[in-house]
Amino acid sequence: IAGLNEMEHQGLSSALIKGIVTSFEKINTIAE
């Protein structure tokens, strides 16, 4: 269960980072 939880946590962090990066890129595009 701990291993599965760790995988979910890593997946969540990865998705979160991708979402932030995508939002940041969109903001930069609008700013220009």
Contacts in CASP RR format, 6 or more apart in sequence:
PFRMAT RR
TARGET T0000
AUTHOR 0000-0000-0000
METHOD contacts of the structure
MODEL  1
IAGLNEMEHQGLSSALIKGIVTSFEKINTIAE
END
